[in-house]
Amino acid sequence: MASTQAVPSAHSVPSFAGLGRRAAAYVIDLLIALLTLLTVSLAMRGLRELGVWALPQGMEPVVIWNSLTGPMKLAIIVTFIISLGPIYLGFFEASGWQASIGKRIFNLYVTDTTGCRLSLGRSLGRSLAKMVFNLFYLALLSVITILATNKKQALHDFAAKTVVVRGRPVPGGSLESWRIAAAFGIPFVWTLITFLAAFQSVD
């Protein structure tokens, strides 16, 4: 796990990211994260063609859902949250970039409130909090706090004590290959195994 380290700001006075740039970056990141579901779908289709597993014949999605056990339904919900990108965001925003792909495109990065790079654990916690708040329809409240607070912090920023800053981190750095593999590989494997187990449990 990466340790927290001080990173000098690119500006003597940080320029905090506004709602427009943050929203645009989030849309890009969400689309990237949803590619996990697409690749899992393609992988499952390939496994079906190879005869490794078979879909229940003639069953509607609602029927399949109702036939699942409580623990399996919970596993599907957790997997859905994971597929929305908290692992991807966590690994990227704890990297030398200090930014997801979306934030990098819009020239934004994440620090703690003292200007330090986030540890991997803190970054993962921040991104998971973001997804949970969104699922509980608190995104609108985050919009209000971004617009109303001096440091333009969303709810998950307050929870993790972080800010989103315009520019590039100093000294910055490149993305390590292991971070990229983990950011996309963990959600893919997690989602694939969960979905296969769910379908396998359907009578």
C-alpha positions in Angstrom: 0.0 0.0 0.0 1.3 3.4 -0.9 2.2 5.6 2.0 1.0 9.2 2.3 3.7 11.6 1.2 3.8 15.3 0.9 3.4 16.7 -2.6 4.0 20.4 -3.2 1.2 22.2 -4.9 1.6 23.3 -8.5 0.3 26.7 -7.3 1.1 28.7 -4.2 -2.7 29.1 -3.7 -4.6 26.0 -4.8 -7.3 26.5 -7.4 -10.1 24.1 -6.4 -12.0 22.3 -9.1 -15.5 23.5 -9.9 -18.6 21.5 -10.5 -18.5 21.6 -14.3 -15.0 20.0 -14.6 -15.7 17.5 -11.9 -19.0 16.4 -13.4 -17.5 16.0 -16.9 -14.6 14.0 -15.4 -17.0 11.8 -13.5 -19.0 11.0 -16.7 -15.9 9.9 -18.4 -14.8 7.8 -15.5 -18.3 6.2 -15.2 -18.2 5.2 -18.9 -14.7 3.7 -18.4 -15.9 1.8 -15.3 -18.9 0.5 -17.1 -16.6 -1.1 -19.7 -16.0 -3.7 -16.9 -19.6 -4.9 -17.3 -19.2 -5.0 -21.1 -16.0 -7.1 -20.9 -17.6 -9.4 -18.3 -20.6 -9.9 -20.6 -18.3 -10.8 -23.5 -16.3 -13.2 -21.3 -19.5 -14.9 -20.1 -20.7 -15.2 -23.7 -17.3 -16.8 -24.6 -17.6 -19.2 -21.7 -21.1 -20.2 -22.8 -19.9 -20.8 -26.4 -17.1 -23.1 -24.9 -19.8 -25.0 -23.0 -18.3 -24.0 -19.6 -21.6 -22.8 -18.3 -25.2 -22.3 -19.6 -27.8 -19.6 -19.0 -31.1 -20.7 -17.5 -33.4 -21.3 -20.4 -36.4 -18.9 -20.9 -35.9 -17.1 -17.6 -36.6 -13.4 -17.3 -34.1 -11.3 -15.3 -36.8 -10.6 -12.6 -37.4 -14.4 -12.2 -33.6 -15.0 -11.9 -33.3 -12.3 -9.3 -36.2 -13.6 -7.3 -34.8 -17.1 -7.3 -31.5 -16.0 -5.7 -30.8 -16.4 -2.0 -30.4 -13.4 0.2 -26.6 -13.6 0.5 -26.3 -14.0 -3.3 -28.5 -10.9 -3.8 -26.3 -9.0 -1.5 -23.2 -10.2 -3.4 -24.7 -8.9 -6.6 -25.5 -5.5 -5.1 -21.9 -5.2 -3.8 -20.6 -6.2 -7.2 -22.7 -3.6 -8.9 -21.2 -1.0 -6.6 -17.7 -2.3 -7.4 -18.5 -2.2 -11.1 -19.2 1.6 -10.9 -15.5 2.2 -10.4 -14.4 2.6 -6.7 -11.4 0.3 -7.2 -10.5 1.9 -10.5 -10.7 5.4 -9.0 -8.9 4.4 -5.8 -5.9 3.0 -7.5 -5.6 5.8 -10.1 -6.1 8.6 -7.6 -3.4 7.2 -5.2 -0.9 7.0 -8.1 1.6 9.6 -9.3 -1.1 11.1 -11.4 -3.3 11.6 -8.3 -6.1 11.5 -10.8 -8.4 9.1 -12.6 -8.4 9.2 -16.4 -11.4 11.6 -16.4 -9.7 14.0 -14.0 -6.4 13.8 -15.9 -8.2 14.8 -19.1 -9.7 17.8 -17.4 -6.5 18.7 -15.6 -7.6 17.9 -12.1 -6.0 15.9 -9.3 -6.9 14.8 -5.7 -5.0 15.6 -2.5 -5.8 15.6 1.2 -6.6 19.0 2.8 -2.9 19.5 3.6 -1.8 19.0 0.0 -0.5 15.5 0.4 -0.9 12.5 -2.0 -3.4 10.0 -0.8 -2.4 6.5 0.4 -4.1 3.7 -1.4 -6.3 2.9 1.6 -7.5 6.4 1.9 -8.1 6.8 -1.8 -10.1 3.5 -1.9 -12.2 4.7 1.0 -12.9 8.0 -0.7 -14.0 6.5 -3.9 -16.2 3.9 -2.1 -17.8 6.7 -0.1 -18.5 8.5 -3.3 -20.3 5.5 -4.8 -22.3 4.8 -1.6 -23.4 8.4 -1.4 -24.5 8.3 -5.0 -26.5 5.1 -4.5 -28.4 6.7 -1.6 -29.3 9.7 -3.8 -27.0 12.1 -2.0 -25.3 13.3 -5.2 -27.5 16.4 -5.3 -26.3 17.3 -1.8 -22.7 16.9 -3.0 -23.5 19.3 -5.9 -24.7 21.8 -3.3 -21.6 21.5 -1.1 -19.3 21.8 -4.1 -21.1 25.0 -5.1 -21.4 26.4 -1.6 -18.1 25.6 0.2 -14.8 27.5 -0.2 -12.8 24.4 -1.1 -15.6 23.1 -3.3 -15.7 19.8 -1.5 -18.3 17.0 -2.1 -19.7 14.8 0.6 -17.0 12.2 0.0 -14.3 14.9 0.2 -15.5 15.8 3.6 -15.6 12.2 4.7 -12.1 11.5 3.4 -10.7 15.0 4.2 -9.7 15.6 0.6 -9.9 18.3 -2.1 -9.9 18.3 -5.9 -7.4 20.8 -7.4 -6.9 22.2 -10.8 -3.5 21.6 -12.5 -1.0 18.7 -12.1 0.6 17.5 -9.0 4.3 18.3 -8.3 6.4 16.3 -8.6 3.8 14.0 -10.1 4.8 10.8 -11.8 3.7 8.0 -14.2 1.2 5.2 -13.6 2.8 2.0 -12.5 1.7 -1.0 -14.5 0.6 -2.9 -11.4 -1.9 -0.1 -10.6 -3.5 -0.3 -14.0 -3.7 -4.1 -13.8 -5.3 -3.9 -10.3 -7.6 -1.0 -11.2 -9.2 -2.9 -14.0 -8.4 -6.6 -13.2 -9.8 -6.8 -9.7 -13.3 -5.5 -10.7 -13.3 -7.7 -13.8 -12.5 -10.9 -11.9 -14.8 -10.0 -9.0 -17.7 -9.3 -11.3 -17.2 -12.3 -13.5 -16.9 -14.7 -10.6 -20.0 -13.2 -8.8 -22.2 -13.4 -11.9 -21.1 -16.9 -12.8 -21.9 -18.0 -9.2 -25.2 -16.3 -9.2 -26.3 -17.9 -12.5 -25.0 -21.3 -11.2 -27.2 -21.0 -8.1 -30.3 -20.6 -10.2 -32.4 -23.8 -10.4 
